[in-house]
Amino acid sequence: MQLVIGVVCMSMIANLQYGWTLFVEPIDDATGWGRTAIQIAFTIFIVTETWLVPVEGWFVDRFGPRIVVLVGGALCALSWVLNAVADSLPILYLAAVIGGIGAGGVYGTCVGNALKWFPDRRGLAAGLTAAGFGAGSALTVVPIASMIESSGYEATFLAFGVGQGLVILALAWFLADPHATAPAGARAAAADAKRRHYAPQEMLRTPVFWIMYAMFAMVAAGGLMVTAQLGPIATDLNLIDAPVSLLGLTLPALTFALSIDRVMNGITRPFFGWVSDHIGRENTMFIAFTIEAVGVMALSAYGSDPLAFVVLTGVVFFAWGEIYSLFPACCGDTFGSRYAATNAGLLYTAKGTAALLVPLGNLMVEATGSWQTVFYSVAIVNALAAFLALFVLKPLRTRYIAAASAAAPRLTTRLAD
């Protein structure tokens, strides 16, 4: 039940990030604020969503998940209500701050709760939970696009914002911490007793954390750039309304791409999480990041074709979204589950760091007149991250976990004495 609640709550906040690209052009057409100025709101949202998660995680570790998700759901609803009435950039930016705080509270709580409840299947549990965020907007892409066209972006913000917020508020009441729930939390408690758990301040002093942080930021930057700019990319390639027939369906290229991308971005998280439970986190990272680099280069070369655009963006999202299951699981494996919400939240701030690079995509396009430089940069960064996973992070983390495991019995003995 805890896992299902987490998945549904994550689905309800997914549109705050993945549905944003549908609103950029309508907002610009109505206000004339310019893409770059409007996309600053997206960056603000990502920064506040990520950099405050450690604080929200501290509240979860201290007071339990319910209160944090209740407040987060209310803030998410308020954010889109403000977007609906925003008549200036400052109000749009304020809504982004509020939405980021709310979404971060829900996201960090649900992922942290999954890591605590399923210590023996962290990759799969974190992947299923994160899948709600990755694929949660798939079913609403067409309704949102249709409502924007028929009723305007303001009414769409209002209707979906209130609806999503109410679902979160209803489900939050059923969330619980495993250590406060007996006997249901017995498995998690038993696993916790066998190892040492590292507090956030201890984790921040380890080199392995900062290697993971750098890799997370590198891969997230490329994925966020594509996520935020997919609508403008399709516009510049004249693919907005180009019909694409695939899987027995015919839809405009951008709508089709967004629908498939959300599904692939959701499937990849439990899939690669499950794979990493069996072959190791770093080996899985190497495979996924390499696929991402190749996919982005292929998109650069063949993306002007409508069918290729739809298929290749699906590949790119499939090879990108797994970072949101692999890195939290890797963090839980390395530092334990007692402070999982706070520790995973600190690592998750790498996404906020990466978000600062998103506006560079527009600047690169304005300077060069094409998206090629953006694509090349993303591919190179992913290739570098794949190398770091296998040849730097893997040996470093292996030595660190061995030392930590050896320290646990000594700690237990000292406590007994």
C-alpha positions in Angstrom: 0.0 0.0 0.0 2.8 2.4 0.9 4.4 1.8 -2.5 1.2 2.3 -4.4 0.4 5.5 -2.6 3.9 6.8 -3.4 3.5 6.0 -7.0 0.2 7.8 -7.3 1.4 10.9 -5.4 4.4 11.1 -7.7 2.1 10.9 -10.7 0.1 13.8 -9.4 3.2 16.1 -9.3 4.7 14.9 -12.6 3.0 17.6 -14.7 4.6 20.3 -12.8 7.8 19.3 -14.6 7.0 17.2 -17.6 3.8 19.1 -18.6 5.5 22.5 -18.5 6.8 22.3 -22.1 3.2 22.3 -23.3 2.6 25.7 -21.7 5.7 27.6 -22.9 4.6 28.6 -26.4 1.0 29.5 -25.3 2.3 31.7 -22.5 4.8 33.4 -24.9 2.1 33.9 -27.5 -0.3 35.5 -25.0 2.3 37.6 -23.1 5.3 38.1 -25.4 7.7 37.6 -22.4 10.0 35.4 -24.5 11.0 31.8 -24.2 14.2 32.5 -22.2 12.4 34.6 -19.6 9.6 32.0 -19.3 12.0 29.1 -19.0 13.6 30.8 -16.0 10.4 29.8 -14.2 11.3 26.1 -15.0 14.8 26.6 -13.6 13.4 28.2 -10.5 11.0 25.3 -10.1 13.7 22.7 -10.4 16.1 24.5 -8.1 13.5 24.9 -5.3 12.2 21.4 -5.9 15.6 19.9 -5.4 17.7 22.1 -3.1 15.1 22.1 -0.3 14.5 18.3 -0.3 17.2 17.7 2.4 15.3 20.0 4.7 12.0 18.3 3.8 13.8 14.9 4.2 14.8 15.9 7.7 11.2 16.5 8.6 10.3 13.1 7.2 13.0 11.3 9.2 12.0 13.2 12.3 8.1 13.4 12.1 7.1 10.9 9.5 5.9 11.2 5.8 2.3 12.2 6.3 2.6 15.8 7.3 5.2 16.6 4.6 3.1 15.2 1.8 0.0 17.0 3.0 1.7 20.4 2.9 3.4 19.5 -0.3 0.1 18.6 -2.1 -1.4 21.9 -1.0 1.5 23.9 -2.3 1.5 22.1 -5.6 -2.2 23.0 -6.1 -1.5 26.7 -5.1 1.4 26.9 -7.6 -0.8 26.1 -10.7 -3.6 28.3 -9.4 -1.1 31.2 -9.4 0.1 30.2 -12.9 -3.5 30.5 -14.1 -3.7 34.2 -12.9 -0.1 35.3 -13.5 0.0 38.6 -15.3 3.7 39.3 -14.8 7.0 37.3 -14.7 7.4 37.9 -10.9 4.1 36.1 -10.2 5.1 33.3 -12.6 8.4 33.0 -10.8 6.7 33.0 -7.3 4.4 30.2 -8.5 7.5 28.2 -9.5 9.0 28.7 -6.1 5.8 27.4 -4.4 5.4 24.5 -6.8 9.1 23.5 -6.4 8.8 23.4 -2.6 5.6 21.4 -2.7 6.8 19.0 -5.4 10.1 18.5 -3.6 8.3 17.6 -0.4 6.2 15.0 -2.1 9.0 13.6 -4.3 11.6 13.3 -1.5 9.1 11.8 0.9 7.9 9.1 -1.4 11.3 8.0 -2.6 12.7 8.1 0.9 9.8 6.0 2.2 10.3 3.4 -0.5 14.0 3.1 0.4 13.1 2.5 4.0 10.3 0.0 3.4 12.2 -2.2 0.9 15.9 -2.3 1.9 16.4 -5.6 0.1 15.0 -4.3 -3.2 15.9 -0.6 -3.2 16.5 -0.4 -6.9 13.1 -1.8 -7.9 11.2 0.1 -5.1 12.8 3.4 -5.9 12.3 2.8 -9.6 8.6 2.0 -9.3 8.1 5.1 -7.1 10.1 7.3 -9.5 8.2 5.8 -12.4 5.1 7.6 -11.1 7.0 10.9 -11.6 8.5 9.9 -14.9 5.3 8.4 -16.5 2.7 10.1 -14.4 2.0 12.8 -17.0 1.7 10.3 -20.0 -2.1 9.9 -19.6 -2.6 13.7 -19.3 -0.5 14.9 -22.2 -3.3 14.8 -24.7 -6.0 16.2 -22.3 -3.8 19.1 -21.3 -2.8 19.9 -24.9 -6.5 19.7 -25.9 -7.7 21.9 -23.1 -5.0 24.5 -23.8 -6.2 24.6 -27.3 -9.9 24.8 -26.5 -10.0 26.7 -23.2 -6.6 28.4 -22.9 -3.6 27.7 -20.7 -5.1 29.6 -17.8 -8.1 27.3 -17.4 -5.9 24.3 -17.9 -3.5 25.4 -15.1 -6.4 25.9 -12.8 -8.3 22.7 -13.4 -5.3 20.3 -13.3 -3.7 22.1 -10.4 -6.7 21.8 -8.1 -7.4 18.2 -9.2 -3.8 17.0 -8.7 -3.6 18.6 -5.4 -6.8 17.1 -4.0 -5.6 13.6 -4.9 -2.3 14.1 -3.0 -4.1 15.5 0.0 -6.5 12.5 0.2 -3.7 9.8 -0.1 -1.2 11.5 2.3 -3.3 10.4 5.3 -2.4 6.8 4.7 1.4 7.2 4.5 3.5 5.7 7.4 7.1 5.2 8.5 8.1 1.5 8.6 9.9 1.8 11.9 6.6 3.1 13.5 4.5 0.4 12.0 4.8 -3.1 13.5 4.8 -5.9 12.5 4.6 -4.6 8.9 7.9 -2.8 9.2 9.7 -5.8 10.8 11.7 -6.7 7.6 13.0 -3.2 7.2 13.8 -3.0 11.0 15.7 -6.3 10.8 17.8 -5.2 7.9 18.6 -1.9 9.6 19.9 -3.7 12.6 22.7 -5.4 10.6 24.6 -2.4 9.5 25.8 1.0 10.4 23.8 4.0 9.2 25.5 7.3 8.3 24.1 10.6 9.3 24.0 13.4 6.7 27.0 15.2 8.1 29.0 12.0 8.0 28.0 11.3 4.4 29.0 14.7 3.2 32.6 14.1 4.3 33.0 11.1 2.0 34.5 11.3 -1.5 32.1 8.6 -2.8 29.1 11.0 -2.2 30.7 13.8 -4.2 31.5 11.5 -7.1 27.8 10.4 -7.2 26.8 14.0 -6.9 28.9 15.1 -9.9 27.7 12.2 -12.1 24.0 12.8 -11.1 24.4 16.5 -12.0 26.1 15.7 -15.4 23.4 13.3 -16.6 20.5 15.3 -15.2 21.6 18.5 -17.0 21.3 16.9 -20.4 17.9 15.3 -19.6 16.4 18.4 -18.2 17.6 20.4 -21.2 15.7 18.1 -23.5 12.7 17.9 -21.2 12.3 21.7 -21.0 13.1 22.4 -24.6 11.3 19.6 -26.4 8.4 21.9 -27.5 10.8 24.6 -28.8 13.0 22.0 -30.5 9.9 20.6 -32.3 8.9 24.1 -33.2 12.3 25.0 -34.7 12.3 21.7 -36.7 8.8 22.4 -38.0 7.5 19.2 -36.4 4.7 20.6 -34.1 1.8 19.4 -36.3 3.6 16.9 -38.6 1.5 13.7 -38.5 3.2 10.5 -37.3 1.7 7.1 -37.6 3.1 4.5 -35.2 1.6 1.6 -33.2 -1.7 2.0 -35.1 -2.1 5.6 -34.0 -1.7 8.9 -35.9 -0.9 12.0 -33.9 1.0 15.3 -34.3 4.7 14.6 -33.8 5.2 16.6 -30.6 2.1 15.2 -28.9 3.1 11.7 -29.9 6.7 12.3 -28.7 5.5 13.6 -25.4 3.2 10.7 -24.8 5.8 8.0 -25.7 8.6 9.9 -23.8 6.5 9.9 -20.6 5.9 6.2 -20.8 9.5 5.4 -21.6 10.7 7.7 -18.8 8.5 5.8 -16.4 9.3 2.3 -17.6 13.1 2.9 -17.4 13.1 3.6 -13.7 11.8 0.3 -12.3 13.4 -1.6 -15.2 17.0 -0.3 -14.7 16.4 -0.4 -10.9 15.5 -4.1 -11.1 18.5 -4.7 -13.4 20.8 -2.9 -10.9 19.6 -5.1 -8.1 21.0 -8.0 -10.0 24.1 -6.8 -11.9 25.1 -3.8 -9.7 24.4 -0.1 -9.8 27.6 1.0 -11.6 27.4 -1.6 -14.3 23.8 -0.5 -15.0 24.8 3.2 -15.0 27.5 2.4 -17.6 25.0 0.7 -19.9 22.3 3.4 -19.6 24.5 6.4 -19.9 26.2 4.9 -23.0 22.7 4.4 -24.6 21.9 8.0 -23.8 25.0 9.3 -25.5 24.3 7.3 -28.6 20.6 8.2 -28.6 21.3 11.9 -28.4 23.8 11.8 -31.3 21.2 9.9 -33.4 18.6 12.5 -32.5 21.0 15.2 -33.7 21.5 13.5 -37.0 18.0 12.2 -37.8 15.6 14.3 -35.6 14.3 16.4 -38.4 12.3 13.4 -39.6 9.0 13.3 -37.7 9.0 9.5 -37.1 12.7 9.5 -36.1 12.0 12.4 -33.8 9.3 10.5 -32.0 11.3 7.2 -31.7 14.6 8.8 -30.8 13.2 11.0 -28.1 11.7 7.9 -26.6 15.2 6.3 -26.6 16.7 9.4 -25.0 14.1 9.5 -22.2 14.4 5.7 -21.7 18.2 6.0 -21.1 17.9 9.2 -19.0 15.1 8.6 -16.4 16.8 5.7 -14.6 19.1 8.1 -12.7 16.1 8.8 -10.4 16.1 5.1 -9.3 19.8 4.2 -9.5 21.3 7.1 -7.5 18.8 7.0 -4.6 19.3 3.2 -4.4 23.1 3.6 -4.6 22.9 6.2 -1.8 20.8 3.9 0.4 23.1 0.9 -0.2 26.1 3.0 0.7 24.9 5.0 3.7 22.0 3.0 5.1 18.2 3.6 5.4 17.8 5.3 8.8 18.5 8.7 7.4 17.5 7.7 3.8 15.1 10.6 3.2 17.6 13.2 4.2 20.6 11.6 2.5 18.8 10.9 -0.7 17.5 14.4 -0.6 21.1 15.8 -0.4 22.0 13.8 -3.4 18.9 14.9 -5.2 20.0 18.5 -5.0 22.3 17.6 -7.9 19.2 17.9 -10.1 18.9 21.5 -8.9 22.5 22.2 -9.8 21.9 20.7 -13.2 18.8 22.9 -13.7 21.0 26.0 -13.7 22.4 24.8 -17.0 19.0 24.6 -18.7 18.8 28.2 -19.9 22.2 27.6 -21.6 20.4 25.5 -24.2 18.5 28.6 -25.4 21.7 30.7 -25.3 23.6 28.1 -27.4 20.7 28.1 -29.9 20.7 31.9 -30.1 24.4 31.9 -30.6 24.7 29.1 -33.2 21.2 29.1 -34.8 20.7 25.4 -34.3 20.4 22.7 -31.6 23.5 20.7 -32.7 25.8 22.2 -30.1 23.3 21.3 -27.4 23.0 17.7 -28.6 26.8 17.3 -28.9 27.3 18.7 -25.4 24.7 16.4 -23.9 26.2 13.3 -25.6 29.8 14.1 -24.4 28.7 14.6 -20.8 26.8 11.3 -20.8 29.8 9.4 -22.2 32.0 10.9 -19.5 29.5 9.9 -16.8 29.5 6.3 -18.2 33.3 6.2 -17.9 33.2 7.6 -14.3 30.6 5.0 -13.2 32.6 2.0 -14.2 36.2 3.1 -13.6 35.9 5.6 -10.7 32.7 5.2 -8.7 32.6 1.3 -8.8 36.1 0.7 -7.2 35.7 3.6 -4.8 32.3 2.5 -3.6 33.4 -1.1 -3.3 36.2 -0.2 -0.9 34.0 2.2 1.0 31.2 -0.3 1.6 33.7 -3.0 2.7 35.2 -0.6 5.3 31.7 0.4 6.5 30.6 -3.2 6.9 33.7 -4.0 8.9 33.0 -1.0 11.1 29.5 -2.1 12.0 30.4 -5.1 14.2 33.0 -2.9 16.0 30.3 -0.2 16.6 27.9 -2.9 17.9 30.5 -4.2 20.3 31.3 -0.8 21.7 27.6 -0.1 22.2 27.2 -3.4 24.1 30.2 -2.7 26.3 
